[in-house]
Amino acid sequence: MAAYILRRLLLIIPTLIGIMLVNFALTQFVPGGPIEQIIARVQGEGDALRNITGGGNDAQLQTSEYAGARGIPPELLDRLEVQMGFAEIVCAPGYQGEPDLKAAECRKEKIGAVRRFFIMMGNYLRFDFGTSFFRSISVMDLVVEKMPVSITLGLWSTLIAYIVSIPLGIRKAVRNGTPFDTWTSGAIIIGYAIPAFLFAVLLMVLFAGGSYWQIFPLRGLTSENFDQLSLVGKIRDYLWHITLPVISITIASFATLTLLTKNSFLDEINKQYVMTARAKGLTERRVLYGHVFRNAMLIVIAGFPAMFLGVFFGSSILIETIFSLDGLGRLGFEATVQRDYPVIFGTLYVFGLLGLLVGILSDLMYVLVDPRIDFERRAG
């Protein structure tokens, strides 16, 4: 098993490179890069240039409505291209000073897409994701800053879905065809059909001071006085804030996981070994949890990575926006709109790495549930 895990870990590197290569190639055909975004901002807002460059004494960096109307000076465009990694400063042989576009011996030289990709991947393999074009903060700091929100939504939603759906699916399998099975199926299908963002709005209207009750807070992950609260108070405040967004995300997860669990148990219950166990006089509970459970749960465990990543990275964008939660979903969306390439590719790299690691964790869970599975023998 150790050799299998080692091979899977080594495959992460070429897999990540492939993911990044495809997405990097696609961005080369998307119009409106970060330089164009800056030009559009300057033309529409006179002091945007000062916000981007951070000011300075250089007369060419001083901005006004007139400067915004006429666009960015070519010299500043050259400096922005160098700063963003689209070009580099090349100086003549023998030049002793610092590379500077103002020097007669130096010039700007474009960096090709292939070279930029290899430079980017070399930095990413060292977990150096650079700095955001528009926020003047490192990508790693941004990801770490937004991670608690996404971890909260993804982890709690997945945990609640499994805690509720697995027992419910088993119960539905045991009572297949009964009124209990019928009305619970109808309830979870209705929950699956309701969009998460629409259900979130409904919860806000009902329980967050919309038109009825002010039970839960409207926005944020914690209260303003969170630091002054006791440990118990912090836990209560945290749970109080995440209740509505977590329920909004989880509601659609019940249907798939519950029906998957039910069908898996029904398939195992009808097999020969279950009939044999019953013929030996074992109790129904012993048959169900001692024999059926281990085999039936394999397919449920196999769906864990996809479900976790789907909740963690997919459904959080709208929920974060509705509940004013500043997480990875909103960060990725805003970076895409702004063409903030370091944030786009940095978060993509982190998400891809987490997805591959969760896949390996899924295999380990397979072996934990059923020791008969031997990935090492299959790989050989």
Contacts in CASP RR format, 6 or more apart in sequence:
PFRMAT RR
TARGET T0000
AUTHOR 0000-0000-0000
METHOD contacts of the structure
MODEL  1
MAAYILRRLLLIIPTLIGIMLVNFALTQFVPGGPIEQIIARVQGEGDALR
NITGGGNDAQLQTSEYAGARGIPPELLDRLEVQMGFAEIVCAPGYQGEPD
LKAAECRKEKIGAVRRFFIMMGNYLRFDFGTSFFRSISVMDLVVEKMPVS
ITLGLWSTLIAYIVSIPLGIRKAVRNGTPFDTWTSGAIIIGYAIPAFLFA
VLLMVLFAGGSYWQIFPLRGLTSENFDQLSLVGKIRDYLWHITLPVISIT
IASFATLTLLTKNSFLDEINKQYVMTARAKGLTERRVLYGHVFRNAMLIV
IAGFPAMFLGVFFGSSILIETIFSLDGLGRLGFEATVQRDYPVIFGTLYV
FGLLGLLVGILSDLMYVLVDPRIDFERRAG
1 367 0 8 1.000
1 374 0 8 1.000
1 375 0 8 1.000
1 376 0 8 1.000
3 376 0 8 1.000
4 363 0 8 1.000
4 375 0 8 1.000
4 376 0 8 1.000
4 379 0 8 1.000
5 360 0 8 1.000
5 363 0 8 1.000
5 364 0 8 1.000
7 379 0 8 1.000
8 360 0 8 1.000
8 363 0 8 1.000
9 360 0 8 1.000
12 353 0 8 1.000
12 356 0 8 1.000
12 357 0 8 1.000
13 125 0 8 1.000
15 356 0 8 1.000
16 349 0 8 1.000
16 352 0 8 1.000
16 353 0 8 1.000
16 356 0 8 1.000
17 121 0 8 1.000
19 348 0 8 1.000
19 352 0 8 1.000
20 117 0 8 1.000
20 120 0 8 1.000
20 121 0 8 1.000
20 124 0 8 1.000
20 345 0 8 1.000
20 348 0 8 1.000
20 349 0 8 1.000
21 117 0 8 1.000
23 345 0 8 1.000
23 348 0 8 1.000
24 113 0 8 1.000
24 117 0 8 1.000
24 120 0 8 1.000
24 345 0 8 1.000
27 341 0 8 1.000
27 344 0 8 1.000
28 113 0 8 1.000
30 339 0 8 1.000
32 339 0 8 1.000
33 339 0 8 1.000
34 84 0 8 1.000
34 133 0 8 1.000
34 134 0 8 1.000
34 338 0 8 1.000
34 339 0 8 1.000
34 340 0 8 1.000
34 341 0 8 1.000
35 77 0 8 1.000
35 80 0 8 1.000
35 81 0 8 1.000
35 84 0 8 1.000
35 86 0 8 1.000
36 339 0 8 1.000
37 134 0 8 1.000
37 338 0 8 1.000
37 339 0 8 1.000
38 48 0 8 1.000
38 52 0 8 1.000
38 72 0 8 1.000
38 80 0 8 1.000
39 71 0 8 1.000
39 72 0 8 1.000
41 48 0 8 1.000
41 52 0 8 1.000
42 48 0 8 1.000
42 49 0 8 1.000
42 52 0 8 1.000
42 63 0 8 1.000
42 67 0 8 1.000
42 68 0 8 1.000
42 71 0 8 1.000
42 72 0 8 1.000
43 68 0 8 1.000
43 69 0 8 1.000
43 71 0 8 1.000
44 68 0 8 1.000
45 68 0 8 1.000
46 63 0 8 1.000
46 64 0 8 1.000
46 65 0 8 1.000
46 67 0 8 1.000
46 68 0 8 1.000
46 69 0 8 1.000
47 63 0 8 1.000
47 64 0 8 1.000
48 63 0 8 1.000
48 68 0 8 1.000
49 61 0 8 1.000
49 63 0 8 1.000
49 67 0 8 1.000
49 68 0 8 1.000
49 72 0 8 1.000
49 76 0 8 1.000
50 61 0 8 1.000
50 62 0 8 1.000
50 63 0 8 1.000
52 80 0 8 1.000
52 134 0 8 1.000
53 61 0 8 1.000
53 76 0 8 1.000
54 136 0 8 1.000
55 61 0 8 1.000
55 62 0 8 1.000
56 62 0 8 1.000
60 73 0 8 1.000
60 75 0 8 1.000
60 76 0 8 1.000
61 76 0 8 1.000
72 80 0 8 1.000
75 101 0 8 1.000
78 87 0 8 1.000
78 101 0 8 1.000
78 108 0 8 1.000
79 101 0 8 1.000
81 87 0 8 1.000
81 108 0 8 1.000
81 110 0 8 1.000
82 88 0 8 1.000
82 89 0 8 1.000
82 101 0 8 1.000
82 108 0 8 1.000
84 133 0 8 1.000
84 341 0 8 1.000
85 111 0 8 1.000
85 116 0 8 1.000
86 110 0 8 1.000
86 111 0 8 1.000
86 116 0 8 1.000
87 108 0 8 1.000
87 109 0 8 1.000
87 110 0 8 1.000
87 111 0 8 1.000
88 108 0 8 1.000
88 109 0 8 1.000
88 111 0 8 1.000
89 99 0 8 1.000
89 100 0 8 1.000
89 101 0 8 1.000
89 106 0 8 1.000
89 107 0 8 1.000
89 108 0 8 1.000
89 109 0 8 1.000
90 99 0 8 1.000
90 106 0 8 1.000
90 107 0 8 1.000
90 108 0 8 1.000
90 109 0 8 1.000
91 97 0 8 1.000
91 99 0 8 1.000
91 103 0 8 1.000
91 105 0 8 1.000
91 106 0 8 1.000
91 107 0 8 1.000
92 105 0 8 1.000
92 106 0 8 1.000
94 105 0 8 1.000
95 103 0 8 1.000
95 105 0 8 1.000
95 106 0 8 1.000
97 103 0 8 1.000
99 106 0 8 1.000
100 106 0 8 1.000
101 107 0 8 1.000
101 108 0 8 1.000
111 119 0 8 1.000
120 345 0 8 1.000
123 129 0 8 1.000
123 130 0 8 1.000
124 345 0 8 1.000
124 346 0 8 1.000
124 349 0 8 1.000
127 140 0 8 1.000
129 138 0 8 1.000
129 139 0 8 1.000
129 140 0 8 1.000
129 143 0 8 1.000
129 342 0 8 1.000
129 345 0 8 1.000
129 346 0 8 1.000
129 349 0 8 1.000
130 138 0 8 1.000
130 139 0 8 1.000
130 140 0 8 1.000
130 342 0 8 1.000
131 137 0 8 1.000
131 138 0 8 1.000
131 139 0 8 1.000
131 342 0 8 1.000
132 138 0 8 1.000
132 139 0 8 1.000
132 142 0 8 1.000
132 335 0 8 1.000
132 340 0 8 1.000
132 342 0 8 1.000
132 343 0 8 1.000
133 338 0 8 1.000
133 339 0 8 1.000
133 340 0 8 1.000
133 341 0 8 1.000
133 342 0 8 1.000
133 343 0 8 1.000
134 338 0 8 1.000
134 340 0 8 1.000
135 142 0 8 1.000
135 340 0 8 1.000
135 343 0 8 1.000
139 342 0 8 1.000
139 343 0 8 1.000
139 346 0 8 1.000
139 347 0 8 1.000
142 331 0 8 1.000
142 343 0 8 1.000
143 328 0 8 1.000
143 331 0 8 1.000
143 346 0 8 1.000
143 347 0 8 1.000
143 350 0 8 1.000
146 326 0 8 1.000
146 327 0 8 1.000
146 328 0 8 1.000
146 329 0 8 1.000
146 330 0 8 1.000
146 331 0 8 1.000
147 327 0 8 1.000
147 328 0 8 1.000
148 221 0 8 1.000
149 221 0 8 1.000
149 316 0 8 1.000
149 320 0 8 1.000
149 325 0 8 1.000
149 326 0 8 1.000
149 327 0 8 1.000
149 328 0 8 1.000
150 312 0 8 1.000
150 313 0 8 1.000
150 316 0 8 1.000
150 327 0 8 1.000
150 328 0 8 1.000
150 329 0 8 1.000
151 312 0 8 1.000
152 221 0 8 1.000
152 242 0 8 1.000
152 246 0 8 1.000
153 242 0 8 1.000
153 245 0 8 1.000
153 246 0 8 1.000
153 249 0 8 1.000
153 311 0 8 1.000
153 312 0 8 1.000
153 316 0 8 1.000
153 319 0 8 1.000
153 320 0 8 1.000
153 325 0 8 1.000
154 249 0 8 1.000
154 308 0 8 1.000
154 311 0 8 1.000
154 312 0 8 1.000
154 316 0 8 1.000
155 312 0 8 1.000
156 242 0 8 1.000
156 246 0 8 1.000
156 250 0 8 1.000
157 246 0 8 1.000
157 249 0 8 1.000
157 250 0 8 1.000
157 253 0 8 1.000
157 311 0 8 1.000
158 253 0 8 1.000
158 304 0 8 1.000
158 307 0 8 1.000
158 308 0 8 1.000
158 311 0 8 1.000
158 312 0 8 1.000
160 246 0 8 1.000
160 250 0 8 1.000
161 250 0 8 1.000
161 253 0 8 1.000
161 254 0 8 1.000
161 257 0 8 1.000
161 307 0 8 1.000
161 311 0 8 1.000
162 257 0 8 1.000
162 304 0 8 1.000
164 254 0 8 1.000
165 253 0 8 1.000
165 254 0 8 1.000
165 257 0 8 1.000
165 258 0 8 1.000
165 261 0 8 1.000
166 257 0 8 1.000
166 261 0 8 1.000
166 297 0 8 1.000
166 300 0 8 1.000
168 184 0 8 1.000
168 254 0 8 1.000
168 258 0 8 1.000
168 261 0 8 1.000
169 258 0 8 1.000
169 259 0 8 1.000
169 261 0 8 1.000
169 262 0 8 1.000
169 265 0 8 1.000
170 261 0 8 1.000
170 262 0 8 1.000
170 265 0 8 1.000
170 288 0 8 1.000
170 293 0 8 1.000
171 180 0 8 1.000
172 180 0 8 1.000
172 181 0 8 1.000
172 184 0 8 1.000
172 185 0 8 1.000
172 258 0 8 1.000
172 262 0 8 1.000
173 261 0 8 1.000
173 262 0 8 1.000
173 263 0 8 1.000
173 265 0 8 1.000
173 266 0 8 1.000
173 269 0 8 1.000
174 265 0 8 1.000
174 288 0 8 1.000
175 181 0 8 1.000
176 262 0 8 1.000
176 266 0 8 1.000
184 258 0 8 1.000
185 259 0 8 1.000
188 254 0 8 1.000
188 255 0 8 1.000
188 258 0 8 1.000
188 259 0 8 1.000
189 255 0 8 1.000
191 199 0 8 1.000
191 251 0 8 1.000
191 252 0 8 1.000
191 254 0 8 1.000
191 255 0 8 1.000
192 252 0 8 1.000
192 254 0 8 1.000
192 255 0 8 1.000
192 256 0 8 1.000
194 251 0 8 1.000
194 252 0 8 1.000
195 252 0 8 1.000
196 248 0 8 1.000
196 249 0 8 1.000
196 251 0 8 1.000
196 252 0 8 1.000
196 315 0 8 1.000
196 318 0 8 1.000
196 319 0 8 1.000
197 248 0 8 1.000
197 318 0 8 1.000
197 319 0 8 1.000
197 322 0 8 1.000
199 247 0 8 1.000
199 248 0 8 1.000
199 251 0 8 1.000
200 244 0 8 1.000
200 245 0 8 1.000
200 248 0 8 1.000
200 318 0 8 1.000
200 319 0 8 1.000
200 322 0 8 1.000
200 323 0 8 1.000
201 322 0 8 1.000
203 216 0 8 1.000
203 244 0 8 1.000
203 247 0 8 1.000
203 248 0 8 1.000
204 210 0 8 1.000
204 218 0 8 1.000
204 244 0 8 1.000
204 322 0 8 1.000
204 323 0 8 1.000
205 211 0 8 1.000
205 212 0 8 1.000
206 212 0 8 1.000
206 213 0 8 1.000
207 213 0 8 1.000
207 214 0 8 1.000
207 215 0 8 1.000
207 216 0 8 1.000
207 244 0 8 1.000
208 214 0 8 1.000
208 215 0 8 1.000
208 216 0 8 1.000
208 217 0 8 1.000
208 218 0 8 1.000
208 244 0 8 1.000
209 218 0 8 1.000
216 240 0 8 1.000
216 241 0 8 1.000
216 243 0 8 1.000
216 244 0 8 1.000
217 223 0 8 1.000
217 240 0 8 1.000
217 241 0 8 1.000
218 323 0 8 1.000
218 324 0 8 1.000
219 323 0 8 1.000
219 324 0 8 1.000
219 325 0 8 1.000
220 241 0 8 1.000
220 323 0 8 1.000
220 324 0 8 1.000
220 325 0 8 1.000
221 238 0 8 1.000
221 241 0 8 1.000
221 242 0 8 1.000
221 325 0 8 1.000
222 234 0 8 1.000
222 237 0 8 1.000
222 238 0 8 1.000
222 241 0 8 1.000
223 229 0 8 1.000
223 237 0 8 1.000
223 241 0 8 1.000
226 234 0 8 1.000
226 237 0 8 1.000
229 237 0 8 1.000
244 323 0 8 1.000
245 319 0 8 1.000
245 320 0 8 1.000
245 322 0 8 1.000
245 323 0 8 1.000
245 325 0 8 1.000
248 319 0 8 1.000
248 322 0 8 1.000
249 311 0 8 1.000
249 315 0 8 1.000
249 316 0 8 1.000
249 319 0 8 1.000
250 311 0 8 1.000
252 315 0 8 1.000
253 307 0 8 1.000
253 311 0 8 1.000
256 307 0 8 1.000
257 300 0 8 1.000
257 307 0 8 1.000
260 299 0 8 1.000
260 300 0 8 1.000
260 303 0 8 1.000
261 296 0 8 1.000
261 300 0 8 1.000
264 296 0 8 1.000
264 297 0 8 1.000
264 298 0 8 1.000
264 299 0 8 1.000
264 300 0 8 1.000
265 288 0 8 1.000
265 292 0 8 1.000
265 296 0 8 1.000
267 296 0 8 1.000
268 274 0 8 1.000
268 292 0 8 1.000
268 295 0 8 1.000
268 296 0 8 1.000
269 292 0 8 1.000
273 291 0 8 1.000
274 287 0 8 1.000
274 291 0 8 1.000
274 292 0 8 1.000
277 286 0 8 1.000
277 287 0 8 1.000
277 291 0 8 1.000
278 284 0 8 1.000
278 287 0 8 1.000
294 369 0 8 1.000
294 370 0 8 1.000
295 370 0 8 1.000
297 369 0 8 1.000
298 366 0 8 1.000
298 369 0 8 1.000
298 370 0 8 1.000
301 362 0 8 1.000
301 365 0 8 1.000
301 366 0 8 1.000
301 369 0 8 1.000
302 362 0 8 1.000
302 366 0 8 1.000
303 362 0 8 1.000
304 358 0 8 1.000
304 362 0 8 1.000
304 365 0 8 1.000
305 355 0 8 1.000
305 358 0 8 1.000
305 359 0 8 1.000
305 361 0 8 1.000
305 362 0 8 1.000
308 358 0 8 1.000
309 351 0 8 1.000
309 354 0 8 1.000
309 355 0 8 1.000
309 358 0 8 1.000
313 328 0 8 1.000
313 329 0 8 1.000
313 351 0 8 1.000
314 329 0 8 1.000
316 327 0 8 1.000
316 328 0 8 1.000
316 329 0 8 1.000
317 329 0 8 1.000
317 330 0 8 1.000
317 333 0 8 1.000
319 325 0 8 1.000
320 326 0 8 1.000
320 327 0 8 1.000
320 329 0 8 1.000
320 330 0 8 1.000
321 330 0 8 1.000
328 347 0 8 1.000
328 351 0 8 1.000
331 343 0 8 1.000
331 347 0 8 1.000
332 343 0 8 1.000
332 344 0 8 1.000
332 347 0 8 1.000
334 340 0 8 1.000
335 343 0 8 1.000
335 344 0 8 1.000
335 347 0 8 1.000
336 344 0 8 1.000
363 375 0 8 1.000
366 373 0 8 1.000
366 375 0 8 1.000
367 373 0 8 1.000
367 375 0 8 1.000
END
